[in-house]
Amino acid sequence: MSAWHSKSVGETLRDLETDRRRGLTAAEAERRKRTYGPNELAGKPKESMAARLLGQLKDPMILVLLAAAVLSFLSSGGEDWLDAAIILLIVVVNAIISISQENNAERALEALKKMSAPLARATRDGKEVRVAASDLVPGDLIRLEAGDLVPADARILEGSACKADESAMTGESVPVDKAPGEGLPPDTPLADRHNMVVGSTVITAGRCVCVVTSTGMDSEVGKVAGLLLDQEETETPLQRKMGEISKTLSFVCLCVCAVMFGVGLLQGKGILDMFMTAVSLAVAAIPEGLPAIVTIVLALGVQRMAKRGAIVKKLPAVETLGCAGVICSDKTGTLTQNRMTVTQVWTLGGFDRREALTLGALCCDAVLNERGAVTGEPTEAALVEAARKEGLNKNELERERPRQGEVPFDSGRKLMSTVHAKPGGGWRVCVKGAPDVLLSKCELTPARRRAALDQNDRMAAGALRVLGVAYRDLDRLPGKLTAETLEKDLTFVGLIGMIDPPRPEAKAAVEQCWAAGIRPVMITGDHKLTAVAIAKELGICRPGDLAITGADLDFMPQETLEEDVDQFSVYARVSPEHKTRIVNAWRKKGQVVAMTGDGVNDAPALKAAHIGCAMGKSGTDVAKEAADMILTDDNFATIVSAVAEGRGIYANIKKAIHYLLSCNIGEILTIFLATVLGFHQMPLVPVQLLWLNLVTDALPALALGVEPVEEGVMDQRPRDAHESLFNKKFSLRLAWEGCMVGLLTLGAYWLGEYVLSDPGEASALANTMAFATLTLCQLFHAFDARSEYQSLFHVGVFSNPAMNKAFLVGLAMQLAVLCLPPLQAVFQTVTMDVHEWTVVLALAVTPVVICEIVKAVGRGRRKKETPADRRPAGVGAGTF
């Protein structure tokens, strides 16, 4: 690849075979596009549909289901295919749903890219035309002005006071000067290539004409993107939990089946009969709908988040946010409005606010277009906007006082000067810049100078960026307009203070973080004083918290940072490399970290975090590619909403798992005890077990997956991402509820066998009552699973319409097999009378009564959490 920055302008044009005035022809541009490809960043190659389907089958849960289907089919000699068909159908539906939702997320991401895709002003066939940035090719002439996104790497041919914000590529927070210049040494660092503009950076001031040198993956941003393509994806907490469940269920199934098989052989039963029983029990033990339910719940969460301004690229990412304990957020644009705003104007006696703002508006390159929008460097845009609010239109001011010359700002002088013709004759030099430097160029009494300096200190202490404004009137212009001839004997007018104000909703979002036990951390390239002031205003920085700069981090070993990371709420003047160190330090503390970023160099930090959140408006393509989630509104409050959504999703998944496993334990216990106790027949025949799984597993569990987020979800501490789902408390609850369901079913069987039946009908009635009780018991039990602590009546019996529909559909299906003669024959059931139905219904609603009592006792014993119990990660009592 040519080192274009080392070539002269003539050499560059010659090597690229382009005309400096006419550019490329349309035909040549099209030919080069076929050669070089579109000016886009490449993503990972898309898998074929077959590969994606096979990928769905790698999940351990799916493999267990497929094995169960094969065993079920073989155990019946191929005659009883219903069991295998149902399982295979669920596997296929699950795969289709997963792929469909992944496609939806990809389409949303593509739509976002298209929305943000810039147009470029290119010269083709001698005429300036607007073309999509993706259509640019090496050799294209492009014109860039303040506010333009640089669409590709390009060599500058000509320019005027051009500046570019290259922070996305180099981490340099201050806009850098750009000019044609001569060739530079080949080994010149990217940050020092002043004769080049780099793709994905922004022109903040001035204008330039360039020739495109590199596009797509050949560009500087493409090099970084290429490094990310080979990185492996990390496993999310939810994926680990699903792996745990799959392993646990597989182990339980094998153990129970082995015990069943052994007990049956010891009792002298046939090997084939016991094998069929063991397989039926294995099918009953596996919640077939769980993978599909998890996928659907996550997909619904993705859809809800998209409506709130967040596009989730991977389904598990929503849930992972639910256990986030730390949110590392950029300041500019995420916590603030990304719009510098003048908040204070101070003038010396004899001058007023309008005079100061007039000087500020004239002495800048920001542009007020015909639509009323201000474009340009943020500080200068703020001056023009403040002047407009004062009734001073910059365009009208420049018509009255046309600019005759300028001395651009440079970091050495810290001043900018413009020369304007006065309406009555003569000229006025307008000067703005650093107050201390500007005051040294002004004629002032010591008292007035001290007053101005004291006011500057007060405004700076309030985290304002302060500019001084002054002027000088001339009867005639000097022969040469330079800083030496213009910037002297000035009349000081006043000070203008500005700040990027916080987003109105950010403060409430930060408070919600603290209440939820989440530690908000500000990481910014801005100055420490400004960052701390904003952090204090938002509530991120609290009494006792510390702030640290990137320069200090450079001298701090990583081991020390890992030990003390919880002491810092604000990181100022940091580079993107520092962000990765901070993320890794929090991860070392065992915290789940969410990280925001927008620049190319933020990509490693976004990858390092558990949840990388890229900015949809200001973010680069590389940042979006590396992230797990894209915030279309660049808003911190959206991250907090996503955390609440993630917590709700995890709670709903846990409810579905709780319901499915407690019901399946009841089924296992029923068959296991019947075998061990030597029942002459099983309480449930295979076809009834299959029907149970269909009626009681799918619809109620799905309804639990869309349960409204419970009150107070953001008043709890983040859960430990490494904690097993099957902790002692959860496992105990599954066990006693499963035993309750199983014993109630066996109770119904015993009553039907020995109490309520007539001689000769006992077995059929007992089987029917057990089947009816178990099915209805599970349907009613779904209402218990809606909340772990809250009463069903507090949650609201009808607050989840999906649950009510699932219950009614399941009830109707069960009544059909119990009451309709054709179905009675298929499912081996008999008609029950009023007394028998009364017993069945009484037993079926018993779980609701028992669970309500247990919840009431639990609420009475449950201690209220203190603020210390909800203190965010790593925050000690002394911090407050």
N, C-alpha and C positions, 0 to 999 in steps of 0.2 A: 504494500500500500504506500502511495506517495506521501511524503511529508510536505503537505501543501503549504504549511506555514513557513517552510524554509525557501519557498520559491518566490520570485518576484511576480508582480501582477502580470507582466507580459508572458513570462514562462507558464504561469497558471492557465492563462487564456489559450496559449498555444497547445499545451498538453491536453487541454479539455476540448480543443477544436471547436471553440465557440466565438461568435462575433461580439465585441464589446458593446455595440450599439443595437444590433438587431437580435442578439441572442440566438437560440436554436430555431429551426423551422419546426412546425407542428409534426411533420412527417419524421424528422430526425428524433424529436422527443419521444414519439411513439416507438420508434425503433430501439432507442436506448432503454425505454421502459421494459421492452421484451428482453433486452440483454441483462439489465441490472435488477429487474423486478420492481415491484411497487416500493415506495418509500414508507415502509411499515416495519415494525418489529415482529420478528417471527415468534410464534408460540410453540409449545410442544406439539409434535405431530398428533393429529386426532386419531383415536383408535377406531377401527372398523366396528360395525354393529355387532358382528360375531364376537370380536374380542371383548367388547363391553359386556355382552351377555355372559360370556365365560367368566369375566371378572366378577360378576355378581355371584357366581357359584363358588367363589373362593371363600366366602364367609363361612366360618365353622358351623354356625347355626343352620345355614342352608345345607351344608354337607350332611349334618345329622338328620335333617328332614328327609333328604333324598335317600339316605340309608334306611330310614324308617319306612319310607314308601316301598322300597324294593323288598324289605323283609316282610312287610304286610302283604304284598302281592304274592311273594313266593310261599308264604305260610298257608295260603288258601289254595295253592296249586294253580294260581292264575284265574280262579273262578270269581273270587271276591276282589274286584278291582276298584271298588268305590273309595276305599281308604287311600290307596295310592293315587287315584285320580284327584281327590281333593287336595292332598298334599302337593302334588305336582302343579295343580292349578294355582295354589297360593304362591308357590315358588316363582312361577312365570309372571303372575300379577305383580309380585314384589319387584322382580327384575324390570318389568315394564315401567312401573311407577318410579323406581330409582333413576332409570335412564331418562325418563320423561322430565323429571325435576332437574336433573343435571343439564339437560338441554335447555330448559327454561332459564336457568341461571346463566348459561353461556349466551343465550340470545339477549338476555337483559344486559350482560356485559358488553356485547357487541353493539347494542343500541346506545349504551352510554358512550362507547368510543366514537360512534358516528355523531352523536350529539356534540361532542367536544372536539371533533376533527376540524382543524383550522383550514382556512383557505389561504393561498399564497398569491402575491402579485408577481407574476413572471412575465418576462419579455420574450415573446415568440413572434417570429416573422416581423420584427420591428415594432410590434404593438404590445402594450401592457394588457395582460388578460388575467382574470382571476381563475385559478385552477386549484383543485384539491391538493392538499399537501402531499397526499399519497401518490400523486401523478408527477411529482418533481423527479428530475433525473440529473446526474452529473452533467455540468455544462449549462444548466438553466441559469439565466440572470434573474435575480429576485430583488425586490425593493422592500426594505424593512423600515418601519417607523415606530415611535414610542407606543408601547402597548402590544406590539406584535409578538407572537410566539415564533421563535426561530424554527422553521420546519425541517432544516437539514444542516449538516456542517457546510460552511461556505467561507470562501476567501473574500475579504472586503476589497472592493475596487475603488470606491469613493465613499466619503462619509462626512457628516457635520455634527459635532458635539454628541456623537453616538455613545451610549452607555448600555451595558447588558447586565442583567441579573443572572449570574451563572451559579447561584447557590445550589441549584438542583444537580449540577455536575461536579462542582469543585468544593462546595461547602462554604465558599466565600460569601459573606452576608452583605457586603457592600457592592453596589453596581460598579463594574469596571469599565474603563475607557476603551473604546474600539476605534481604530483608524486603519487606513490602507497599509501604510508603512512598507518597509523593505522586508526581504526575507529574513527569518530568524534562524538561529542555530537549530539543526534537526532535533537535538535532544531537549528543546525548550519544553518545560512542563505545560500541561494543558491550561492551568490557571494563568500562565504568562503569555499565551499566544494572543496578543492584542490585535493582530491583523486577521484573526479568524472569528467567526461566530459559530457557536456550537448548538446543534439541534437540541430541542426541549428546554432551551433557556429563553429569556424574555428580554426584549429591547425596552429599556425604561426611559430613555431620553434620546433626542436627536433622531437622525435618520442615516441610512446607508444603502448602497447598492452593492450586491455581492454576486459571486458566481458559485453555484453549488458544486462542491467537490466530492462529497460522500453522502449516500442515502441508505436508509434501511439498516440492515445488520452490519454494513460496512462503516457506519458512522460511529462516533464516540459513544453515543448512548446505546448503539447496537452491540458494541463490545461488552458493555456491562450486562446487557440483557442476555447475551450468549452465555455468560458465566452462570446465570440462574437456571438455565434450561436443564442442566444435569443434576440439580440438587434434588435429593429425595424428600418426599413429604414426611412430616412427623405425625405420629399417631396421636389422635385427640383423646381426651378423657372419656368421651362417650364410646369411642371405638374400643378403648380398653375395657370399659364396663360391659359392652356387648360380648367381648371375648371372654370375660369372666363368666358371664351367664351361660354362654355356649359350653364352656368347659365344665361348669358345675352341673348343668342339666345332663350333659352327656355322661358324666361320671355317675350321677344319681340314677339315670336310666339303666345303665349297665349293671350297677349294683343291685337295684331292685329286681330287675329281670333275672339276674343270676340267683338271687335269694328265692324268688318265686319259683323258678325252674327247679331249684334244689328241694324246696319244701314239697312241691308237687310230686317229685320222684320219690321222696321219702314216704309220702302217703300212698304210694303205689299207683299213681295216676299215669296215664300214657304219655310217652315222650312227645308225640305229635300234639296232643291236647295242651300240654303244658307250654310247648313252644308257641302255639297260637295264642295262648293266654298271655304269655310274656310279651309277645310282640304287640298285642292289643294294649297292654299296660304301657309299653314304651311309647306308643302313639299317643295315649292319653296324657303321658307325662310331659310331652314336648308341646309348648304353646306355639302352634304352627303360625299363628297370625302375628307373632311378636316382631319379626323383621319388617314385615309390611307396615305394621303399626308405627314402629320407630321411624321408618322412612316417611310415612305420610305426615306424622306429627312434625317432623323436621321441615318437610316441604311446606306445610301450612305456615310454619314460623317464618320461612324464607319469604313467602308471599306477603305476610303481614309486615315484615321488616322492609320490603321493597316499597310499600306504601308509606312507610315512615322515613324514607330517604336513605335506606341502606340496601345495597345489593350484595347478597351473600353468595360467594363463588362455590362454597362447599357446604353441603347440608350440616355436617357435624359442627361447623364453626359457630352456629347460633347457640347450640347447647354449651359449647366450651366457654362462651362469654359468661354463662350463668355462674361459673365458679371462679371468675376473674377476681383477684384480690388486689390488683394494682392496675391503674390505668395511667400510662405515660402519654401525655398529650402535648402536642405542639401548642404554642400560644397563638401565633398570628393566623387568623382566619378560622381557627378551630374554637378557641376560647374567646377570641376577639373578632371584630367585624372585618378585619383585613382592609380597613379603610382609615387612613390617618385623618383625624378630625381636629380642627382648630378649636381649642376649648378656652383659651385665654389670650387676650391682647392687652398689652401694657404699653403706654406711651409716656414720654416725657411731657412736661407742661408745655403748652403751646401747640401740641399736635393731638389729633383724635384718631379713633379706631379706623375710620375710612381711609385716612391718609396712609396708615401703616399697611392696611390690606391692599391698597392700590399699588404701593411699591412691591409688595410680595407677589401680586398677580402679574405685574409687568416683568419682574425679574425672574422669570421661570419659563420653561419650555413645555409645560403641560398645555393641552389643547382642549378647548370647549367646542365640541362639534355641533352640527346643525340639529341633532336630536337632544341636545342639552346635556350629553354625557361628557364627563371629564376623563381624558386619558393622559397618561404620562407617569413619571416617577411619583410614587405615593406622596412624598412630602410636598412636592410642587402641586400635585392635584388637590391636596388639602387646602393650599393657599387659594387656588382658583375657586374652589367650592365655597370657602369662607367668604371670599369677596363677592361671589354671586349672591349669597344669602344676605349680604349687606347692600344689595342692589347695584353692585359693580360688575358688569358683564365684561369679561376679559377681551372678547372680540371688539366690543365698542371702545374699550380703553385703548386697544392697539390701533384702532382706526383713528382715534383722536391723537394718539401719541405713537406713531409708527416707529418700530425698532430700526435704528440706523447702524447698530453694531453690537458686539458682545465680547466679553471675556469669559469663556466657560469656566465652570467650577473645576477645581482640582483639589485633591486631598492635601496638597502642600500648603496652598493659600487658605483653604477652607472658606473661600468667598466666590461669589458669582456676580458679574456686573453686566448690565445691559444699558445701551444708550438710546434714548428716545427723543424725537423731535417734539418740542413744546408747542402747543396751539398758538401762542402769541409770539413765537420766535425763540430761537436759542435751543439748547439741548439740556436734557436732564439725565444724569447718570444714576441708575437705580442699582443699589447694592444690597445683597442679603448674604448671610453666612453665620459662622460661629460668633456668638456675642462678644467673647473676650477678644478675638482677633479684630472684629469690626470696630469695637470701641477704641482700639489702639490707632485706628485710622481716622477717628473723628475728633473735632474740636469741641471739648467739653470742659466745664469747670470741674474741679475735684469732687465737689459735692454731688453734682449730677452724674458724674462717672460712677461714684460709689453707690448712688441710688440704683443705677442701672445694673451694676454688678450684684448688688444685694437682691434685687428682684430676680435676676437670672438664677441665682443660687436657690431662691425659694421655689421658683418654677421647676428647676431641675430636680429638687428634692421631692417634688410631687410627681416625679417620673415623666414629666413632660419633655418632649424634644423641643428645644428652644432655638429659634432663629432671630437674629437681629436684622433690622432693616434701616437703611440710611440712604441719603441722596447727595448729589452735588450738581449744581446748576452751572452751565458753561455758556459763554457767549459765542465761542467758536470751538471747534473740535481740534484736538491735538493731531499732529501729522500721523501718528500711529496709535491705534487704540490698544493699549496694553494695560496690565494691572498697575504698572509703575506710573503711567500717565493719568489713569482714571481713579484709582482707589487711594485717594489722599484728600485731606481737607474736607472730609465728609460731614454732613449734618445728621446726627443720630436722631431717629424718630421713635423707635420703640422695639419691643420684643413680642414675638408671636410664639405661643406655646401650643403644642399639639400632641395627641396621643392616639393610638389605635384602641378605641374603647371596647370594653368587654361586650360580648353578646348578651342581650337582655335575659335570655333563657339559661345562660351558662351558670349563673350563680345558683339558681334553684337546682340545676343538675349536679353541681358540686355538692350541695347540701344533701342531695339524695344519695350521692356516693358515700359520704360519711355515715349517713343513717344505715346504709346497707353494708357497712363494714369494709368498704373499698377505699383504698388509699389513692387519691388523685395526686399526680406528680406532673409538674410543668417542666418541659424540656424545650428550650428555645435558643435561637441564635442571637436574640436581642440582648441588650445591655442588662446587667444584673439589677440595677436600680429600677429600671422600667419593669422588668420581669417580676421582681418582688412586689412592687406596688400593685400590679395587676393581680398577682397571686393572692395578696392580702385582701384586695377588694372582692375577689371571687370566693374567698374562704379556703383556698388551697393551702396557703401558708398560714399556719396558726402559731400562737405564742409558743416559743421554744423550738420551732422548726428552723432549719438552716438552709442557706442558699450557697451554691458553689458555682464557680465558673469553669469553663473548659480548660483554661490555663492551669487552674489548680488541679484539675483531674489529670492533666499530663504528668504532674509530679506525684500523683497518688497511685501506688501499686494496686493492681486489681484485687489482691487479697484484702487490702485495707478498705477498698470500696465495697467489697462484698460484706465486710463486717459492719460498716457504718452506713450502708445505703439507705437504711430506714430513717436516718437523721435528716435527710435532705428532701425538701419539698419542691425546691426550685433549682434547675440546672440552667445557667445562662451562658451565652456566648460559646455554645458547644458546637462541635462539628458533627456530621452524621456518624463518624466513627465512634464518637463518645456515646452515641445513643445505643450502639450495640453493647458497649461495656456496661451501661446502666441496666439494660434488659437482662444481660447475663448475670449481673450481680443480684437482681431481684429473683431470677430463676434459681440461683444458688441458695436463696433463702427459702426455697420451696413454694414460691408464689406463682400463681397463674397470671401472666402478664399480657395486657392488651396494649398495643403500641400504635400511635398514629404517625404518618409520614407522607410526604409528597414528592420528595426529590429522588433522583436516580440513586444517589449514595445512601438514601434511607432504606433501600431494598434489603441489604443484609440485616438491618435491625428489624424490619418487618418480618423477615423470615425467621429471625431468632426468637421473636415473641410467639407466645401461644396463639395470639390473635393479632394479625397485622391488619390495620385499618388504613387504607389509602384514601386520599382526598379525591373526590370525583371532579371537582372544579379545577383545583390548582395542581392536582397530582399528575406526575409523568406516567407514560405508559409502562415504564419499567416498574415503578412503585405499585401500580395497579396489578401488574402481572404477579408480583411477589406477595401481594396481600391476600388475606382470606376474605376480607370484606371491604367494600368501597362505599364511602359516605358521599352520596350525591350532593349533599348540602354543606359538606365540610364542617359539620356542626358537632361539638362535644356532646350536646344533649342527645343526639342520635345514638351515640355510643352507650349512654346510660339507659336509653330506652331498649337498646339491644340487650343489655345485661338483664334488665327485667324480663324481657322476652325469653332469654336463655334460661333464666331461673324457672320461669313458668313452664317452659318446654321440658326441662329436666324433671320437674315435679310431676307433670302429666305422664311422661314416660315411666316414671317410677310407679305412679298409680296404676298404669296399665299392666306393668310387670307384677305388681303386688296382686292385682285382681286375677290375672291369668294363673300365676303360680299357686296362690291360695286355693283357687278352684281346682287346679290340677292335682294339688296335694290331696284334696278331698276325694278326687276320683281314684288316685293311687291307693289311698288308705282304705277306701271302700272295697276295692278288688283284693288288695293285699290281705286285709283282715278276713275277708270271706274265704280266701284260700287257706290261710293259716288256721282258721276256726273250722275248716272242713265242711263248709256249706255244700249241699248236694248240687247246687247250681250257682252260677255267678249272678250277683244282683243286677249286673248290666251285661247285655249281650254286645258283641262287636259293633253291630250296626247302630246300636244306641250310643255307644261311645263316640262313633264318628259323628252322629247327629249332635251330640253334646258339644263337641269341639266346634262344629259349624255354627250352632245357635248361640252358645254362651261365650265363645272366644272372640269371634271377629267383631260383631257390631258393638257390644258394650265396651270392649277394649278400645275400639276406635273412638267411641264417644268420650271415653276418659281422656283420650289424647287431645281432644279439643275443649277440654274443661276450661272455663274462664280462669285467668290467673287469680289466685287467692289474695285476699287482702293481706297487706303486711309482708308481701314477698320481698320488698326492698327494705324491710326493717330487720332482716336477719343477716347473720354473718355469712360470708361466702363458704360454701362447703369445701371440704378438702378434696381436691381433684384426685388424690391418690388413695382415698378411703374406699374400701370395697363396698359395692352396693349391698352386699349381703353381710352387713355388720350385725352385731348381736341383737340390737333392737329390731331391725327389719326382719331378720331371720326368725326371731321369736314370734313376731306378729304373724308372719306367714305360717308358722307351725301351728299356733293355736287356732287360727282362723281355718286353716285347712283341716285340722282335726275336727273342728266344730262342724264343718260341712260334711265330712265323711261320716261322723257319728250320727248326724241327723238323717243321712241317707240310709245308714244301716238300721236306724230306729224305724224308719218308714218301712223298710223291708221286713223287719221283725214283726211289726204290727200287722202288715199285710199277710204274713205267713202264718202267724199264730193267734191273732186276736180278731181281725176283721173279716177273714175269709171263710167261705164255706168249704167243706171237704171236697177235694178234687179240683178246686180253683185256686188253692193257696199259692202255688208257685207263680202262676200267671199274674195274679193280683199283686203279690209281693214285688215281683219284678216291675210291674207298671207303677206302683206307688214309689218305689225307689227311684225309678227313672224320672217320674214327674217331680218328686221332691228335689232331687239333685239339680235338675234343669232350672226349676223355678227358684230354688235356693240361690243358685249362682246369679240369676237375673236380678234378684233383690239385693244380693251382696254387692253388685256393681255400684249401687247407691252408697253403700258404706265406704267404698274405696275412693269416693270423690274428695274426701278430706281426711287427713290423718288425725286431726284434733277437733276440728269444728263439727258441731252437730249438723246433721243433714238438714234440719229445719232452719238453722242459721245460714247455711250455704244457700238454701232455697231448693225445694224439691223440683221446681220447674225452671231453675235458672240455666240449665243446660238442655236446650231443646233436642240436641242430638242424642242425649242419654234417654230422654223420654221416648223418642222415636225408636231407638234401639230396643228399649224394653218392650214397647208395644209390638214391634215386629217379631221379636223373639217369643213373646207370649202367644201371639197369633200362630206362629209356626209350631210351637209346642202343643197348643190346644188342637191343632189340626192332626198331629200324629197320635194324639191321645183320644180324639173323639170321632174322627172320620174313619169308617170301616175299611176302605181300601188301604189307607195308610196304617191302620192298626195291624193289618196283616203283614205289611212290610216290616214294621218296627216291633212286632210281637208284643203289642199292648192290648189290654182289655178295657171295657167301659167301667168307670168307677161311679158309685152312687154318691149322694150328698154327704153322708157321713165320712166316706173315704176322702172325698175332695176337701172336706173341712180339716181333716187331719193333715193332708198334704199341704194345704195353704198355711195352716198353723206352724208346721215345721219349716216351711219355706221362708216365712217372715221372721222366724226366730233370730237369724243372724243380724237383722236390722236392730232388733231390741237389744240383743247382747252387745253389739258394737256401740250402740248409743250409750249404754251404761258404762262400758269400758272407757269411751271417750270422755264422758263426764267425770269419771274418777281421775283420768289422766290430766284433764284441765285443772282439777282441784290440786293435784300434786305438782303440776308443772310450775317451776319457779319462773318469775318474771326475769327477763334478761336485763342486766344493768348496762349502763353505757360502756363499762369496761369489758363486758362480754361481747359487745359488738365493735370494739375498737379495731380499726383497720389494721391490716397486716403490718407488723414491724413497728407499731406505734406504742410506746410505753406511756405510763401514766404521767411521767414528767413532761412529755411532749405537749400536753395540754396546759 
